[in-house]
Amino acid sequence: MLAGMIVCRVCGIKKAATKFSRDLRSSRSYRSVCKDCEGVRKRAYNQLPRVKEMRRIYDRLPRVKESKRERERVYRQLPFCRERMYWNKARYYQKYPEKRRAHSVVEQALKNGLLVRPEACSVCGTQRKLHAHHDDYFNALDVRWLCEECHSFVHRKVNETRQLIEA
């Protein structure tokens, strides 16, 4: 294959890399579908009646800048959005059963008093809502209590390390 040329997975045509969107998760840093084919797919998706209805409802929600978070909260409560979130969560737990088990064990341990949620983050010490972070999902009760910012940071570092190892 010529340098900078990629074969589109949909149309099968060999095109320059600039005709593909970037995807840093991919090993070659580009999507496997060209921009033209992706555009055709997106236009077809946007014509689906259920997508048009979702957009119509979302566009009717208040447009005040300060209430963007509130608007998104209201949107997530809509029946079609709740159903989609339910199926996404079900697919996630089907793909990662060890995570579901670990989450359930921690939830039960908190209810039964075997685990106690501390007041402050174990990394930065802030007193906010804490997340139970598992370094190893097979040791379900071995958790670190982290605030949202520290938890996101830890997962970003884990994912970066994983990508370096796979490369």
VMD Tcl script that draws the C-alpha trace (Angstrom):
set ca {
  {0.00 0.00 0.00}
  {1.28 3.48 -0.81}
  {2.19 5.71 2.14}
  {-0.75 7.88 3.14}
  {-3.28 5.76 1.21}
  {-6.13 3.95 2.97}
  {-8.84 1.64 1.59}
  {-12.34 2.64 2.70}
  {-14.16 -0.20 4.49}
  {-17.51 0.77 2.89}
  {-16.81 1.73 -0.73}
  {-13.53 -0.22 -1.09}
  {-11.76 2.65 -2.89}
  {-8.14 3.50 -2.04}
  {-7.99 7.19 -1.05}
  {-5.51 9.64 0.46}
  {-5.40 9.76 4.26}
  {-6.75 13.33 4.16}
  {-10.09 11.90 2.92}
  {-10.49 10.09 6.29}
  {-11.32 11.55 9.70}
  {-8.74 11.27 12.46}
  {-9.26 8.62 15.13}
  {-6.52 8.49 17.74}
  {-7.92 5.24 19.17}
  {-7.15 3.46 15.88}
  {-3.72 1.95 15.33}
  {-3.20 4.00 12.17}
  {-4.82 7.18 13.62}
  {-7.55 7.34 10.95}
  {-11.09 6.00 10.73}
  {-11.66 3.05 8.43}
  {-14.56 4.76 6.60}
  {-13.91 7.73 4.28}
  {-15.56 11.12 4.90}
  {-17.81 10.72 1.84}
  {-19.25 7.37 3.01}
  {-19.57 8.66 6.58}
  {-21.52 11.67 5.30}
  {-23.93 9.40 3.40}
  {-24.45 7.31 6.55}
  {-25.05 10.38 8.74}
  {-27.55 11.92 6.29}
  {-29.49 8.64 6.16}
  {-29.46 8.38 9.97}
  {-30.72 11.96 10.38}
  {-33.72 11.16 8.14}
  {-34.98 8.40 10.47}
  {-38.33 9.40 12.05}
  {-37.18 8.66 15.59}
  {-34.06 10.84 15.16}
  {-36.14 13.69 13.76}
  {-38.48 13.39 16.75}
  {-35.56 13.42 19.22}
  {-34.13 16.55 17.60}
  {-37.54 18.25 17.54}
  {-38.02 17.63 21.28}
  {-34.45 18.65 22.14}
  {-34.77 21.88 20.15}
  {-37.91 22.80 22.12}
  {-36.07 22.72 25.43}
  {-35.04 26.11 26.90}
  {-31.99 27.72 25.27}
  {-30.63 29.76 28.19}
  {-26.85 29.43 28.40}
  {-26.81 29.09 32.20}
  {-29.26 26.19 32.02}
  {-27.34 23.96 29.61}
  {-26.79 21.42 32.38}
  {-30.50 21.61 33.28}
  {-31.46 21.19 29.61}
  {-29.33 18.07 29.32}
  {-30.82 16.69 32.56}
  {-34.36 17.21 31.22}
  {-33.37 15.62 27.89}
  {-32.00 12.52 29.65}
  {-35.38 12.08 31.40}
  {-37.27 11.78 28.09}
  {-38.55 8.22 27.44}
  {-36.55 7.52 24.26}
  {-33.37 8.81 25.86}
  {-33.89 6.74 29.03}
  {-34.50 3.65 26.90}
  {-31.30 4.26 24.92}
  {-29.32 4.74 28.16}
  {-30.80 1.51 29.53}
  {-29.71 -0.49 26.47}
  {-26.25 1.11 26.41}
  {-25.78 0.20 30.07}
  {-27.00 -3.36 29.43}
  {-24.55 -3.75 26.53}
  {-21.71 -2.36 28.67}
  {-22.39 -4.79 31.51}
  {-22.69 -7.67 29.06}
  {-19.29 -6.77 27.63}
  {-17.68 -6.30 31.08}
  {-19.38 -8.69 33.58}
  {-16.50 -8.39 36.06}
  {-17.15 -4.64 36.36}
  {-20.85 -5.21 37.03}
  {-20.01 -7.74 39.71}
  {-17.51 -5.40 41.36}
  {-19.96 -2.48 41.31}
  {-22.70 -4.65 42.84}
  {-20.39 -5.96 45.57}
  {-19.36 -2.41 46.55}
  {-22.97 -1.23 46.54}
  {-24.03 -4.11 48.83}
  {-21.00 -3.60 51.10}
  {-21.93 0.07 51.53}
  {-25.54 -0.86 52.38}
  {-24.43 -3.56 54.88}
  {-21.75 -1.39 56.50}
  {-18.79 -3.51 55.39}
  {-17.43 -0.53 53.46}
  {-17.65 3.08 54.63}
  {-17.46 5.97 52.18}
  {-14.88 8.43 53.56}
  {-15.44 12.18 53.68}
  {-12.49 13.23 51.50}
  {-10.78 12.15 48.26}
  {-7.80 9.85 48.88}
  {-5.68 11.76 46.32}
  {-6.42 15.48 46.67}
  {-8.33 15.54 49.97}
  {-11.33 17.54 48.73}
  {-14.69 16.88 50.36}
  {-16.97 16.16 47.41}
  {-19.06 13.25 46.18}
  {-16.66 10.32 45.94}
  {-16.42 7.49 43.42}
  {-15.19 4.00 44.26}
  {-12.28 3.28 41.91}
  {-11.21 -0.33 41.30}
  {-7.60 -0.89 40.32}
  {-8.49 -4.56 39.93}
  {-12.12 -5.57 39.34}
  {-11.48 -9.10 40.64}
  {-10.74 -7.66 44.11}
  {-14.13 -6.00 44.38}
  {-13.77 -4.60 47.90}
  {-10.30 -3.16 47.27}
  {-11.31 0.37 46.20}
  {-9.81 3.86 46.29}
  {-12.25 6.68 47.02}
  {-11.69 9.49 44.51}
  {-13.45 12.73 43.62}
  {-14.72 13.05 40.04}
  {-11.67 15.01 38.82}
  {-9.13 12.59 40.31}
  {-11.13 9.59 39.07}
  {-11.14 10.97 35.51}
  {-7.42 11.70 35.76}
  {-6.65 8.15 36.93}
  {-8.64 6.62 34.05}
  {-6.96 8.89 31.48}
  {-3.53 7.80 32.74}
  {-4.55 4.12 32.71}
  {-5.85 4.43 29.12}
  {-2.70 6.28 27.97}
  {-0.52 3.55 29.49}
  {-2.64 0.83 27.87}
  {-2.27 2.53 24.45}
  {1.53 2.74 24.86}
  {1.72 -0.95 25.74}
  {-0.45 -1.97 22.75}
  {1.56 0.18 20.30}
}
mol new
graphics top color blue
foreach p $ca { graphics top sphere $p radius 0.5 }
foreach p [lrange $ca 0 end-1] q [lrange $ca 1 end] { graphics top cylinder $p $q radius 0.2 }
display resetview
